[in-house]
Structure formats: structure tokens, C-alpha cells
Amino acid sequence: MSRGAAGAGTRRLMSLDEYVRKRDFTRTKEPRGRERARPSALYVIQKHRASHLHYDFRLEAEGVLRSWSVPKGPSLDPAVKRLAMAVEDHPVEYGSFEGTIPEGEYGGGTVMLWDTGTWELEPGLAWRDALRTGRLRFTLHGRKLRGVWNLTRMRDRQWLLIKSRDQHASQDDVTLTKPRSVKSRRLLAGIARAHGGDVAKAATGDPARR
């Protein structure tokens, strides 16, 4: 691996400074949070209809939620490689956030808690070594996603999220078969309505009614 790629991995070991800098906490209900140590490792996916629809994939490590934006959402099919863009770390408290972010704020739109659970790195791997080399192999214990998954860095912030072949693999599109929040059972439009958001905009991120 090139020295440049290794440096990119090191730069990703950031604190919450960038997260805080992007937000006005007098306007948004997102948690300010803090870095902290916890015995369990949280895993979260938040479906987010902002300027565009995407899924925020988060793994708790070193006291924060390491985060990737997955434009098309996760796929259970091992043959499908999903682009995952590394973004700023988020506080662990963000893992329970569902609601709306005011328009004009960073990420303005509707956020759904789409999946949650715990995760564990493949035995024998160290988090920092895996992040530095750009090869994360881990097991998810979520309510929608389970089994072994991989995050592989291509360049800079660009990674690929890929399902491994195991009993939890499938060709079903889980984003369509399981579109509702694990917290409220609502779709995006329902969350926007409950929290005073833009219902019409949020609805464009929900599956079309048949």
C-alpha cells in the first residue's frame, strides 16, 4: 500500500471537532455529544433525506461513531459493491437520533433510525491497523443487517461496503423490503410530519406506493 493511502487512514482518526463545527446547536436537535468509552460497540444505520437520499453507516470505535455515507444503501448480495464515503465522526449519542434537521443547517432534512445493534471486528484484527490498511472485516448483530461485512478503502474517502457470503446473504433488496424505522415504525414522511419537517421532501425517500 502506498504511503499516501496509509496517511489517509491516519487522518481519519479524528475527534468530534468537525462534527461540532458544522452544526448550530441552537437550531438543530442533533446531540452535541462527547467522546467517551463504552463496554459495548454500537452499530447504526440512519436513512437520511437531505439534499439527496443516502444511508449513514456508523460503527462505534474509540469513543465516537466512525461514519460512512452510503448513497444507495446496503446490499445483502455479496456480488454488489456499494460506495461508502467516509465522513466526519459523530458522537455516540447520535446513534439514537431520529427526527428532522432544520433546512439551512448542515444535512437539513429528515433522519430515520433505519437499523441498530452491535458489531465486532474480526478476531485477530486491531481497529487502528484495520483502518490504516483500509480493510475492515466485521460482524453485524442488527435488527435488519446481520452476519459478516467488509469495508474496503479504494482511495482517500472512498470505500466499498460489501456483504460476505454467509447464511444472512440474500438477493432481496432490504431497503425496499424493510423501509421502516426500527425506532418509530414510521416511514420518512411520517417522521417529518411528527417533527415538523418537510413532508413532501421526505416522502421522495420512501418506497413508491403500489
Secondary structure per residue as TSV (DSSP state, phi and psi in degrees):
chain	resnum	aa	ss	phi	psi
A	1	M	-	360.0	143.3
A	2	S	-	-71.7	159.0
A	3	R	H	-63.5	-34.2
A	4	G	H	-63.3	-41.9
A	5	A	H	-65.1	-39.9
A	6	A	H	-63.2	-39.4
A	7	G	H	-63.9	-37.0
A	8	A	H	-62.0	-38.5
A	9	G	H	-65.6	-39.6
A	10	T	H	-65.3	-39.8
A	11	R	H	-65.0	-22.4
A	12	R	T	-74.0	-12.5
A	13	L	-	-79.6	67.2
A	14	M	-	-100.9	166.5
A	15	S	-	-91.9	-158.9
A	16	L	S	-92.6	9.3
A	17	D	H	-57.3	-44.5
A	18	E	H	-67.3	-40.3
A	19	Y	H	-58.0	-47.9
A	20	V	H	-66.6	-40.9
A	21	R	H	-60.5	-32.4
A	22	K	T	-82.2	-6.5
A	23	R	-	-125.1	143.9
A	24	D	-	-103.6	102.2
A	25	F	T	-76.9	-1.8
A	26	T	T	-81.6	-13.7
A	27	R	T	-111.9	-40.7
A	28	T	-	-96.2	147.3
A	29	K	-	-90.1	5.7
A	30	E	S	-61.6	145.1
A	31	P	-	-72.6	141.8
A	32	R	-	-70.7	-46.1
A	33	G	-	73.3	179.1
A	34	R	-	-159.8	156.7
A	35	E	-	-73.4	136.1
A	36	R	-	-156.1	158.9
A	37	A	-	-99.9	138.3
A	38	R	-	-137.4	150.0
A	39	P	S	-71.3	-27.8
A	40	S	S	-100.5	160.5
A	41	A	-	-113.6	109.6
A	42	L	E	-79.8	142.0
A	43	Y	E	-123.7	136.8
A	44	V	E	-144.8	142.6
A	45	I	E	-124.6	126.5
A	46	Q	E	-113.9	121.8
A	47	K	E	-80.8	127.0
A	48	H	E	-132.2	113.2
A	49	R	E	-98.2	93.4
A	50	A	S	-106.2	-126.8
A	51	S	S	-65.1	-24.0
A	52	H	S	-147.6	163.3
A	53	L	E	-82.4	134.6
A	54	H	E	-156.1	171.6
A	55	Y	E	-119.5	123.7
A	56	D	E	-92.2	113.3
A	57	F	E	-96.8	124.3
A	58	R	E	-132.4	135.3
A	59	L	E	-124.7	127.7
A	60	E	E	-75.2	126.0
A	61	A	E	-157.3	138.4
A	62	E	T	54.2	37.0
A	63	G	T	85.9	3.0
A	64	V	E	-138.7	174.3
A	65	L	E	-98.0	108.8
A	66	R	E	-71.8	135.4
A	67	S	E	-132.5	144.7
A	68	W	E	-135.1	140.7
A	69	S	E	-96.9	122.6
A	70	V	E	-111.9	100.0
A	71	P	T	-56.0	-42.2
A	72	K	T	-96.7	-0.1
A	73	G	-	80.8	168.8
A	74	P	-	-72.1	153.1
A	75	S	-	-122.7	136.7
A	76	L	S	-81.8	-5.6
A	77	D	-	-89.3	116.2
A	78	P	T	-60.3	-18.6
A	79	A	T	-81.0	-10.3
A	80	V	-	-101.9	127.2
A	81	K	-	-107.7	119.6
A	82	R	E	-100.0	130.1
A	83	L	E	-63.6	134.7
A	84	A	E	-133.4	113.9
A	85	M	E	-94.0	121.6
A	86	A	E	-64.6	131.7
A	87	V	E	-125.5	-175.1
A	88	E	E	-66.0	151.3
A	89	D	E	-63.0	148.6
A	90	H	E	-120.3	154.5
A	91	P	-	-68.3	152.8
A	92	V	G	-57.8	-34.6
A	93	E	G	-59.6	-23.9
A	94	Y	G	-65.7	-18.5
A	95	G	G	-65.0	-13.4
A	96	S	G	-110.2	5.4
A	97	F	-	-75.4	130.2
A	98	E	-	-145.1	133.5
A	99	G	E	156.4	-147.6
A	100	T	E	-122.2	147.7
A	101	I	E	-108.5	128.2
A	102	P	-	-55.5	140.8
A	103	E	T	-60.3	139.9
A	104	G	T	97.0	-21.1
A	105	E	S	-85.9	160.5
A	106	Y	T	-59.1	125.2
A	107	G	T	76.2	20.6
A	108	G	-	-52.0	128.5
A	109	G	E	152.6	-153.4
A	110	T	E	-113.2	136.7
A	111	V	E	-119.6	127.9
A	112	M	E	-111.3	136.8
A	113	L	E	-81.1	93.1
A	114	W	E	-80.7	-36.0
A	115	D	E	-155.0	152.8
A	116	T	E	-155.8	159.0
A	117	G	E	168.5	-145.6
A	118	T	E	-128.1	168.8
A	119	W	E	-145.6	162.0
A	120	E	E	-147.2	137.4
A	121	L	E	-71.6	150.0
A	122	E	-	-55.8	134.4
A	123	P	T	-53.7	138.2
A	124	G	T	93.4	-11.9
A	125	L	-	-96.1	144.4
A	126	A	-	-105.3	139.1
A	127	W	H	-54.5	-51.7
A	128	R	H	-64.8	-37.3
A	129	D	H	-65.5	-42.8
A	130	A	H	-64.8	-41.1
A	131	L	H	-66.9	-39.6
A	132	R	H	-65.0	-42.4
A	133	T	H	-81.3	-12.8
A	134	G	T	76.8	27.9
A	135	R	E	-135.1	99.3
A	136	L	E	-106.3	124.1
A	137	R	E	-123.9	125.1
A	138	F	E	-152.8	165.1
A	139	T	E	-112.0	132.4
A	140	L	E	-101.5	138.3
A	141	H	E	-120.6	67.7
A	142	G	E	-99.9	-179.9
A	143	R	S	-85.8	-21.3
A	144	K	S	-117.1	-41.2
A	145	L	-	-105.6	132.1
A	146	R	E	-140.9	169.1
A	147	G	E	86.1	-165.8
A	148	V	E	-90.3	135.3
A	149	W	E	-132.4	164.8
A	150	N	E	-135.5	139.4
A	151	L	E	-119.0	120.2
A	152	T	E	-123.4	124.5
A	153	R	E	-78.9	133.0
A	154	M	E	-93.5	-54.1
A	155	R	E	-162.8	145.5
A	156	D	T	44.3	-116.3
A	157	R	T	-90.2	-1.9
A	158	Q	E	-88.1	119.9
A	159	W	E	-123.6	169.1
A	160	L	E	-121.2	132.9
A	161	L	E	-102.6	121.0
A	162	I	E	-135.1	132.8
A	163	K	E	-79.1	135.9
A	164	S	-	-81.4	159.4
A	165	R	S	-79.0	111.1
A	166	D	S	-155.3	-170.1
A	167	Q	T	-67.8	-12.7
A	168	H	T	-96.7	-3.2
A	169	A	-	-72.8	151.1
A	170	S	-	-164.5	159.2
A	171	Q	S	-95.9	1.0
A	172	D	S	-67.9	142.1
A	173	D	-	-85.6	99.1
A	174	V	H	-65.3	-24.3
A	175	T	H	-70.2	-23.1
A	176	L	H	-95.6	-37.4
A	177	T	H	-77.6	-24.3
A	178	K	S	-133.1	70.8
A	179	P	-	-85.6	-7.4
A	180	R	S	-92.7	157.9
A	181	S	-	-64.1	139.7
A	182	V	T	-80.8	-9.0
A	183	K	T	-96.0	-46.6
A	184	S	T	-116.2	-10.0
A	185	R	-	67.5	10.2
A	186	R	-	-88.5	158.5
A	187	L	-	-84.7	175.6
A	188	L	H	-59.2	-41.8
A	189	A	H	-61.5	-40.0
A	190	G	H	-65.6	-37.0
A	191	I	H	-66.7	-44.3
A	192	A	H	-60.8	-42.2
A	193	R	H	-63.1	-42.0
A	194	A	H	-70.6	-24.3
A	195	H	T	-114.5	15.6
A	196	G	T	73.2	27.3
A	197	G	-	-94.6	-172.0
A	198	D	-	-83.3	99.3
A	199	V	H	-65.1	-43.3
A	200	A	H	-62.3	-42.3
A	201	K	H	-65.5	-44.6
A	202	A	H	-61.8	-38.1
A	203	A	H	-62.4	-25.4
A	204	T	T	-68.6	-13.2
A	205	G	T	-96.0	-2.7
A	206	D	S	-91.7	153.6
A	207	P	-	-60.6	145.4
A	208	A	-	-64.8	140.3
A	209	R	-	-73.1	140.7
A	210	R	-	-101.5	360.0
